[in-house]
Amino acid sequence: MEIIRFNSQIKELPLKVLFSLEHLYREVEKYLEQPSHAYHEAAQNIFKKISQYPQLRSGIEDFDEIQQYEEPITMLTDKLFPGPLLTNEIKALMVPFQFHAFRLTTRFSNILKNAGEEFEMKISGFDGDNFYQMACAFILTQYYKQPFHFNRPLSMEIYDKNSGIMRHYRLLLNADFTDIIKTDKAPELTQDDINEMMLRGDDLDFWRSKMPPESYIFKGFGIMNLYDATTEVIISQLRTLFLKNDENIFDEFQKNLRILFGIKDLQVGYSAYNTKTEQVLTSFMNKESQSLFLDKTDTGDYHKMFCDGVNCYVLQQSQTLAIPDVDLYAERIGHNIFSKKLKAKGIGSILLAPIQMDSGEMQLLELASPRKYELNSLNAIKLQDVVPFVKIATQRFLKERENVIESTIQENYTSIHPSVKWRFTQAVNSFNKQKAAGVGMPVLEEIVFDKIYPLYGQSDIKGSSTARNHAIQADLEFQLSLVIDTLKKVMTIRPMPIYKKLIFRVNHCLGNVKDGLKAGDEVGILDFLKNEIYPVFRHLKTLGPAFSQPIEEYMSHIDPTLNVVYKERKAYEDSVTILNEKLSAVLDQRQEEAQAMFPHYFQRYNTDGVEYNIYIGDSILENDGFDLMYLYNLRLWQLETMWDIEQKAFELRSEMPHPLEVASLILIHSNPLAIKFMMDNKQFDVDGAYNARYEIIKKRIDKSHIKGTNDRLTIPGKIAIVYSQDKDAQEYLNYIEYLQAEGKFGEVEMLDVEDLQGVSGLKAIRVEVLYQEKKGKGEKVKLNGRQAAMIEA
């Protein structure tokens, strides 16, 4: 009889262990005393044989002798090992606390054979001290009848060389066939002693003093049952794995899934899709994960990638799909891109498990095996316990990614301006104090700054709508002319009346465009090309090189993304981009200089040009120190900066595909007002009905006219300074006089502004900008006509 010895590291125990079948002897004797019992005769035969081995009853201390008693042991324990269950149960007799196992079931023996010759049986997570205390707890429970439980689960890992994975087993011990006998070495324990032992659970020396080594006798045997807990252990490990805030978990995830599915070379992949736009995404679960079949270049419409079944069942209905035979799948659906990629990767079977994210993305967990039918609809059920953890981890990853994006946006675009950050910090600290004090509904304070002076300016691209329309018109004229030329070339190869009719239609569209674009013309022309011209072109391309060449020449002028001629529009938009970036750079640089002079709040917006708000005053400062001198300084700075912006726009005209011009405006508001941080749009706005008039003027003034004329107030080459009080006009005229002396400004006009809706009585100073044209290392002042000559003189 084979005896399996555990690598248990047990040094000493409070028990002297004797292997005994005393309880089974008693069982046989019970049947001997019942002549009418069905087992009486069998018990007589058994007793004749086992009575020859009294040592099996009194107890064996040398466990190596157990092998000598295979026949009586087998005879006595047959009832505990039913024949039909030997190939199913993982079971053995054992000597408790010594972990010698024998009489193994067939299944247990096969498991150990598959583990290999080098394998050693070892209980996980226990050392000698653990077993000493566990034996003490057993004595307290069995002998002293104390409700003391040492319920730490026993487990072991056994390698399976057939599958190449380590399997996890739970170990259950049945000690019903045991007795505890107290010796003279053991002090009699009082209830106080036992209570003290429970209080001092980590003091092993104290426990040894109350239960010295071998002070009790353990007599009997145990039954060891193992059950395969690999699935539950792996799921538990996966739960722990995905609770980690760590991107470097994908390799561990793959190892666990290999054990769960019993496939040593299982491959795990991950991909993402936007089911609203039906596009393949490039955002995976983390930086380590990648798709098993998608390449980084595989973006765009996923309908082109998958068959209708995958699109519908997986990506629309969010159902897990098993393809157990990739070759058969490819034959049935006709070798699409997806099946070709699977075959190219050597995939024999695959599982696709969709995970619907709260963000609307569909994340796809991919499991693949190189062999057919190893992955199928039956073992796909295992993913039901895995997918929730993957979803939680992925949701966290996506949220963290969103937070990074949000913080980047906050940092670069909508961050709180440093000049007022102190006030926001103050409000947050107050809010946290309310929460700490147990306030039921803590409220964030409103951020309001009183008695501050506003400055507003803008440099707007003049005639931007007209320029954009001209660009669209030019592109459409060119595209329609290309269509006509293409059709004429086709007619020289094969004349057909239908081509003449199409040329007539295109000429009609071209005439309408030349007369001027009206609302809906652009959309109508593009629909006409899409529905009537391009189907003809697609057909012509199939007729051979002679027909396809003019079509290809036409397509060479078409933007591949927008499917239109995009030359003039691109030139215009590039010009707007160049102008916005350069003007913003000038303003930002000058703003840094202004902040160094005196701190103030600054907001810049990019439209067709630049627009900005400035607020300065005592309440914006964390510490006092404001004086009106700083307001006057900032107003002069604003006027100088406006000239810098105008000068940069003038210089850029030679660099831009479209020579755009700007028209600049400054709005003066002498009376202090209040501004409030609006939580809905995350920016400051004026506070109060009276102050709202300032915002109304800002929105309407740039489109206003000079009173009594149709002439616009803002025009290229001049800066309009709008005011309502004469003292403000005098202040700015002084600034202008100073800048005229520096050769930056020319003629000055004093104008009345037309009445606006809800606003009247506004006036304006309009001053001419003297641009300076750079020549070589020096700068020579240059202006058109009289002003240039006057400055040079």
Helices and strands as residue ranges (DSSP letters): E 3-5, E 15-19, H 22-32, H 40-50, H 55-58, G 63-69, H 70-77, G 78-80, G 83-85, E 90-95, E 100-102, H 106-115, H 128-142, E 154-160, E 165-174, E 178-182, H 191-199, H 204-210, E 216-220, E 222-228, H 230-243, H 250-261, E 267-274, E 279-281, E 300-301, G 302-304, H 308-310, I 311-316, E 321-323, H 326-333, H 337-344, E 349-356, E 361-369, G 379-385, H 387-412, G 418-420, H 421-436, E 448-461, H 464-493, H 497-515, H 521-528, I 529-533, H 534-541, H 545-555, H 567-597, E 601-606, E 609-616, G 618-620, H 628-652, E 662-668, E 673-678, E 683-686, H 692-700, G 701-703, E 718-723, H 726-741, E 745-752, E 763-769, E 772-775, E 778-781, H 786-792
